[in-house]
Amino acid sequence: MNRKLPPNLYERRYKTKGGYLRVLYYPQFYDWKGVRRTFKGIEDFATAKAELARLKQLNAQHYEFDEDKRPAATLFPWADKYLELNKQN
């Protein structure tokens, strides 16, 4: 089925290993800082359209999309802390 996609909604079609057609919709746009943003793929068209509207509304309010990205926990800070605690004993 061919449907008219709204601006800023990218459609990706591909076949799975089993031979089934899969369609994902990706909201993408330039945020208020000028950074190009692409968000997680959504299978349902109506849900993707609603999510695009929500993200654009957040963008209009100058939402910081990078705030959600936190550095992953690594072993090194914990190892330093462990060695410090064991040095005292």
N, C-alpha and C positions, 0 to 999 in steps of 0.2 A: 504494500500500500504506500503510495507516494503522498506525503503530507508536506505542507509548507512549514518549514522550520522557522521559528522566530530568530531574529538576529541574535548572535551570541550563544546559540545552542548548536553544538557540533554533533553530528551523528556518525557513529562508526558501526559498520556492518561487517561481520565475519562469520565464517563457519567453524564450528567446534570440531574436535577430532571425531565425534560421532556423526558428523555431517549435518548438524542442526544449525540453522541460521540464528545468530545472536545479534541483537542491536543494543548499543549503549549510547546514551546521550550525555555529553559533557558540557556543562556551562563554562563559558570562557569569555573574558572581557578584560579591558585595561582598567585597573582600579584608579582611585583618585590621585595616587602618587605617580601614575603612568606605568606601573608594573603590570605585565600581562599575567593574568591569573587563569588557571585551568583547574577545575574542581573534579572530584570523584565522579566516575561514570554512574549513570542511573538507568535502570532497565525500562521503567515506565515513562512514557512520553508526558503524561499529565503531571506526574510527580516532578519530572525534570523541569518542566515549564514553571511550576510553582517554586521550585528551588532556585531557579534563575531569577525569578522576581524577588525572592527573599534576599538573595545575595546582592542584587542590584540596589535594593533598599538599604542594606547594610553599607554598601559602598557610598551611597548618597549621604550617609551619616558619618562618613570618614572613619569607618571601622578599620582597626588594625588587624589585617588578616594574618600577619606574621606573629602576632602575640600567642596564637595557639601552638606554634612550633616551639617546643622546648628541647634543649639538648638532651640526647639520650643518656641514661645513666651508664657510666663506664666503670670498669674495675679499678682503675688507677686511684681515684680519690678514696675509695674504700680501702685499698691496699695501704695507702699512706696513713690513713687513720688507724688501721689495724697495727701497723708497725710502730706507730707512736704509742699506742696503748700498751703494747707488749714490751716496749723499751723501758717503760716505767717499772715493770714488775721484775 
